[in-house]
Amino acid sequence: MIEGLITFPSGQTKWPRKLENLLRQQGLQGNSYRLAVGDIKDLITVTKAEQPRSIKLSDDLPPHILPYFHQTRSKYGENSFIWFGPTPRLIITDPQLMKEILTKPEIFHKPLPDPIGETVAGGLLFLEDEKWANHRKIINPAFHMEKLKNMVSAIRLSCSNMIDKWEDLISSSSDEESGEIDVWSYLGDLSGDMISRTAFGSSHEEGRRIFELQREQVKLVLELIQFTFIPGWRYVPTKANKRMKAISKEIQSLLRGIINQREKAMERGETIGDDLLSTLMESNLKEIEEHGNKNVGMSIEDVIEECKLFYFAGSETTSILLVWTMVMLSKHQEWQVRAREEVLQVFGKNEPTFDGLNRLKIVTMIIHEVLRLYTPAPIIARAPIKTVKLGNITTLPVGVGLVLLIGLLHHDPEIWGEDVNEFKPERFSEGISKATKNQFSYIPFSAGPRICIGQQFAMIEAKMALAMILQRFSFELSSSYLHAPFPILTLRPQYGATLLLRKH
Ligand code: HEM
């Protein structure tokens, strides 16, 4: 999803009509190519018509959240394609094909980031080949369990601050026991606060400012992306363009300041803490020393990009997971009760610990089921860098994009059964491999070598937040709640999530 919207495919050397013939000869179907725009106009019309709608909680999600892809597939069948301007993109929903694509990152690259998209996210997410492998190796230690364990107290503090705010709001309500709160905005701030504290430790105040700026930048990018078809638009000195430039500058300067401070402390031989940034910088230094060559490590610019990415890839996804979990537990009170009983059995009213979080079986099942039904990143994109075979497609040339619809895969009744739209955490009672019958059919964090680096980190954040919320409140949907999930980069609740919270 992330790059699906903010990237353009590259390396297309064949004319669209030639590509179209090649695909049709191999049994693939889609609309005929329309000059320059392809299917984009239709896609925008269908999306704009569907987006504002709210749906029932029991409704089938794909026709609503991925309407144009869903319609194309219904019209042309499993092997279909869509024209993104002059580029055909195959719709991939088959687990075997997904496996083939995701386990060969050396052949199936990410489409190149759009220059506008680059202002909010670069780094690991878009690197390829040796540079990607080198950065991933350097960043990996920051996400090792031992390091994550040390971040638990920072995560707990962020959660506790949010919960205190909810308690204050409720205390000022008429009955002092319950109150309606739009939890979505608080969960957004929570994930930003968790990343600020865990990534930057003592510099988390500057981190929070970076988060706010990044959030504003994403909003501006989403507005600007509508004009990408006007050549050179981003260079026109509009108010929005000027603001984006100023934000980029401020983020760069804040991050440079934090990184310089750490570098100086490292030179003085001081311990620089256990946060993500420190671990990354220590790992970088080790890599440089091992090879005796500065060029093998990351430059300051590289480190800045990776820090920006922590916010982009790691904050909204986590708040999306939390908000849909709270909505599902509001609707399915029996699971809320079971989850709370488990949390109270493991922690009582005490602060949750890292070891205790690992013992939460019911809570983990619930999170897995929410990630299936409300996959935070329902689309990812790839493109082959050379002509290859893919499943039954004997010739997949450069210039054809691939959209991997994880959101559809997770809603396929042939894989998940006729009750696919139902919230049934018991599917995961014996783990993921049993739930999927060992198929490649559950990939909320993607899969293969480029699987989400923050997967464990996100699970710890989500479990901690849920455990602490369940300890202090029970909750249900407000009568004003509108169910309107829609992928705007990630699968957001468009009209927020107003819940009725009751103190325990
Ligand atoms: C519920 C939470 C999350 C979900 C569902 C999620 C999902 C994903 C997915 C689907 C990808 C693959 C994107 C692609 O290949 O195109 C990805 C990659 C990535 N994620 Fe996450 N993510 C989550 C949380 C996080 C967190 C907390 C962080 C970091 C703090 C993070 C950092 C990254 C990075 C750096 C990559 C790129 C990895 C690479 O290409 O080597 N994510 N994530």
Residues whose N, C-alpha, C, O or C-beta is under 5 A from the ligand:
A	BS01	HEM	L124 L125 F310 A313 G314 T317 T318 L321 P376 A377 I380 A381 P444 F445 S446 P449 R450 I451 C452 I453 G454 F457 A458
